[in-house]
């Protein structure tokens, strides 16, 4: 897992640094002992100089130990997040976004709108950007959902694919009303190969941070056209 290997890489780098510091410190001590043995009694070495060098070595060693402790904390935290993410498998989640998959005859989106929009155009496009479905709706303020059964505007029934929804909401005066769009689906797996876990909904990979709600998956779902 890259999230773990990233930390492992840093830990390996720290270990290398510690080895280098240790080797340099041993070399420094050997040189110091040699100088002390062969110093001129009439011109002894400046003890302040090598004492300062000893202090510098100690400071670097302490910093490396601090870094190792922080890296261990990061690794523990990442493992905890990954373990928690596994708990999403089998759950129905809602996540920010407008693109989802048509699975088992249904593609579902959740939307939030703050004020009524009497004149709303819903457009659904396929992965190539082609418009496959449009509808005119009247939306009430609040949170609701749109479920599309894969039937195109020409009557063709699609069995699968990835689709993106656009909601152009207008009030009675024709003023644009902002709409927040989310997607909903059942988590089939978790990908922890990156710095952040991703939930797998069909072929979709959604970052864990994009999830806004988690629910128990009902025993049976309901399909239907866009409503």
Secondary structure as a PSIPRED ss2 file (coil, helix, strand):
# PSIPRED VFORMAT (PSIPRED V4.0)

   1 X C   1.000  0.000  0.000
   2 X H   0.000  1.000  0.000
   3 X H   0.000  1.000  0.000
   4 X H   0.000  1.000  0.000
   5 X H   0.000  1.000  0.000
   6 X H   0.000  1.000  0.000
   7 X H   0.000  1.000  0.000
   8 X H   0.000  1.000  0.000
   9 X H   0.000  1.000  0.000
  10 X H   0.000  1.000  0.000
  11 X H   0.000  1.000  0.000
  12 X H   0.000  1.000  0.000
  13 X H   0.000  1.000  0.000
  14 X H   0.000  1.000  0.000
  15 X H   0.000  1.000  0.000
  16 X H   0.000  1.000  0.000
  17 X H   0.000  1.000  0.000
  18 X H   0.000  1.000  0.000
  19 X H   0.000  1.000  0.000
  20 X H   0.000  1.000  0.000
  21 X H   0.000  1.000  0.000
  22 X H   0.000  1.000  0.000
  23 X H   0.000  1.000  0.000
  24 X H   0.000  1.000  0.000
  25 X H   0.000  1.000  0.000
  26 X H   0.000  1.000  0.000
  27 X H   0.000  1.000  0.000
  28 X H   0.000  1.000  0.000
  29 X H   0.000  1.000  0.000
  30 X H   0.000  1.000  0.000
  31 X H   0.000  1.000  0.000
  32 X H   0.000  1.000  0.000
  33 X H   0.000  1.000  0.000
  34 X H   0.000  1.000  0.000
  35 X H   0.000  1.000  0.000
  36 X H   0.000  1.000  0.000
  37 X H   0.000  1.000  0.000
  38 X C   1.000  0.000  0.000
  39 X C   1.000  0.000  0.000
  40 X E   0.000  0.000  1.000
  41 X C   1.000  0.000  0.000
  42 X C   1.000  0.000  0.000
  43 X E   0.000  0.000  1.000
  44 X C   1.000  0.000  0.000
  45 X C   1.000  0.000  0.000
  46 X C   1.000  0.000  0.000
  47 X H   0.000  1.000  0.000
  48 X H   0.000  1.000  0.000
  49 X H   0.000  1.000  0.000
  50 X H   0.000  1.000  0.000
  51 X H   0.000  1.000  0.000
  52 X H   0.000  1.000  0.000
  53 X H   0.000  1.000  0.000
  54 X H   0.000  1.000  0.000
  55 X H   0.000  1.000  0.000
  56 X H   0.000  1.000  0.000
  57 X H   0.000  1.000  0.000
  58 X H   0.000  1.000  0.000
  59 X H   0.000  1.000  0.000
  60 X H   0.000  1.000  0.000
  61 X H   0.000  1.000  0.000
  62 X H   0.000  1.000  0.000
  63 X H   0.000  1.000  0.000
  64 X H   0.000  1.000  0.000
  65 X H   0.000  1.000  0.000
  66 X H   0.000  1.000  0.000
  67 X H   0.000  1.000  0.000
  68 X H   0.000  1.000  0.000
  69 X H   0.000  1.000  0.000
  70 X H   0.000  1.000  0.000
  71 X H   0.000  1.000  0.000
  72 X H   0.000  1.000  0.000
  73 X H   0.000  1.000  0.000
  74 X H   0.000  1.000  0.000
  75 X H   0.000  1.000  0.000
  76 X H   0.000  1.000  0.000
  77 X H   0.000  1.000  0.000
  78 X H   0.000  1.000  0.000
  79 X H   0.000  1.000  0.000
  80 X H   0.000  1.000  0.000
  81 X H   0.000  1.000  0.000
  82 X H   0.000  1.000  0.000
  83 X H   0.000  1.000  0.000
  84 X H   0.000  1.000  0.000
  85 X H   0.000  1.000  0.000
  86 X H   0.000  1.000  0.000
  87 X C   1.000  0.000  0.000
  88 X C   1.000  0.000  0.000
  89 X C   1.000  0.000  0.000
  90 X C   1.000  0.000  0.000
  91 X C   1.000  0.000  0.000
  92 X E   0.000  0.000  1.000
  93 X E   0.000  0.000  1.000
  94 X E   0.000  0.000  1.000
  95 X E   0.000  0.000  1.000
  96 X E   0.000  0.000  1.000
  97 X C   1.000  0.000  0.000
  98 X C   1.000  0.000  0.000
  99 X E   0.000  0.000  1.000
 100 X E   0.000  0.000  1.000
 101 X E   0.000  0.000  1.000
 102 X E   0.000  0.000  1.000
 103 X E   0.000  0.000  1.000
 104 X C   1.000  0.000  0.000
 105 X C   1.000  0.000  0.000
 106 X E   0.000  0.000  1.000
 107 X E   0.000  0.000  1.000
 108 X E   0.000  0.000  1.000
 109 X E   0.000  0.000  1.000
 110 X E   0.000  0.000  1.000
 111 X E   0.000  0.000  1.000
 112 X E   0.000  0.000  1.000
 113 X E   0.000  0.000  1.000
 114 X C   1.000  0.000  0.000
 115 X C   1.000  0.000  0.000
 116 X C   1.000  0.000  0.000
 117 X E   0.000  0.000  1.000
 118 X E   0.000  0.000  1.000
 119 X E   0.000  0.000  1.000
 120 X E   0.000  0.000  1.000
 121 X E   0.000  0.000  1.000
 122 X E   0.000  0.000  1.000
 123 X E   0.000  0.000  1.000
 124 X E   0.000  0.000  1.000
 125 X E   0.000  0.000  1.000
 126 X C   1.000  0.000  0.000
 127 X C   1.000  0.000  0.000
 128 X C   1.000  0.000  0.000
 129 X C   1.000  0.000  0.000
 130 X C   1.000  0.000  0.000
 131 X E   0.000  0.000  1.000
 132 X E   0.000  0.000  1.000
 133 X E   0.000  0.000  1.000
 134 X E   0.000  0.000  1.000
 135 X E   0.000  0.000  1.000
 136 X E   0.000  0.000  1.000
 137 X E   0.000  0.000  1.000
 138 X E   0.000  0.000  1.000
 139 X E   0.000  0.000  1.000
 140 X C   1.000  0.000  0.000
 141 X C   1.000  0.000  0.000
 142 X E   0.000  0.000  1.000
 143 X E   0.000  0.000  1.000
 144 X E   0.000  0.000  1.000
 145 X E   0.000  0.000  1.000
 146 X E   0.000  0.000  1.000
 147 X E   0.000  0.000  1.000
 148 X E   0.000  0.000  1.000
 149 X C   1.000  0.000  0.000
 150 X C   1.000  0.000  0.000
 151 X E   0.000  0.000  1.000
 152 X C   1.000  0.000  0.000
 153 X C   1.000  0.000  0.000
 154 X C   1.000  0.000  0.000
 155 X C   1.000  0.000  0.000
 156 X C   1.000  0.000  0.000
 157 X E   0.000  0.000  1.000
 158 X C   1.000  0.000  0.000
 159 X C   1.000  0.000  0.000
 160 X C   1.000  0.000  0.000
 161 X E   0.000  0.000  1.000
 162 X E   0.000  0.000  1.000
 163 X E   0.000  0.000  1.000
 164 X E   0.000  0.000  1.000
 165 X E   0.000  0.000  1.000
 166 X E   0.000  0.000  1.000
 167 X E   0.000  0.000  1.000
 168 X E   0.000  0.000  1.000
 169 X E   0.000  0.000  1.000
 170 X E   0.000  0.000  1.000
 171 X C   1.000  0.000  0.000
 172 X C   1.000  0.000  0.000
 173 X C   1.000  0.000  0.000
 174 X C   1.000  0.000  0.000
 175 X C   1.000  0.000  0.000
 176 X E   0.000  0.000  1.000
 177 X E   0.000  0.000  1.000
 178 X C   1.000  0.000  0.000
 179 X E   0.000  0.000  1.000
 180 X E   0.000  0.000  1.000
 181 X E   0.000  0.000  1.000
 182 X E   0.000  0.000  1.000
 183 X E   0.000  0.000  1.000
 184 X E   0.000  0.000  1.000
 185 X E   0.000  0.000  1.000
 186 X E   0.000  0.000  1.000
 187 X C   1.000  0.000  0.000
 188 X C   1.000  0.000  0.000
 189 X E   0.000  0.000  1.000
 190 X E   0.000  0.000  1.000
 191 X E   0.000  0.000  1.000
 192 X C   1.000  0.000  0.000
 193 X C   1.000  0.000  0.000
 194 X C   1.000  0.000  0.000
 195 X C   1.000  0.000  0.000
 196 X C   1.000  0.000  0.000
 197 X C   1.000  0.000  0.000
 198 X E   0.000  0.000  1.000
 199 X E   0.000  0.000  1.000
 200 X E   0.000  0.000  1.000
 201 X E   0.000  0.000  1.000
 202 X C   1.000  0.000  0.000
 203 X C   1.000  0.000  0.000
 204 X E   0.000  0.000  1.000
 205 X E   0.000  0.000  1.000
 206 X E   0.000  0.000  1.000
 207 X E   0.000  0.000  1.000
 208 X H   0.000  1.000  0.000
 209 X H   0.000  1.000  0.000
 210 X H   0.000  1.000  0.000
 211 X E   0.000  0.000  1.000
 212 X E   0.000  0.000  1.000
 213 X E   0.000  0.000  1.000
 214 X E   0.000  0.000  1.000
 215 X E   0.000  0.000  1.000
 216 X C   1.000  0.000  0.000
 217 X C   1.000  0.000  0.000
 218 X C   1.000  0.000  0.000
 219 X C   1.000  0.000  0.000
 220 X C   1.000  0.000  0.000
 221 X C   1.000  0.000  0.000
 222 X C   1.000  0.000  0.000
 223 X C   1.000  0.000  0.000
 224 X C   1.000  0.000  0.000
 225 X C   1.000  0.000  0.000
 226 X C   1.000  0.000  0.000
 227 X C   1.000  0.000  0.000
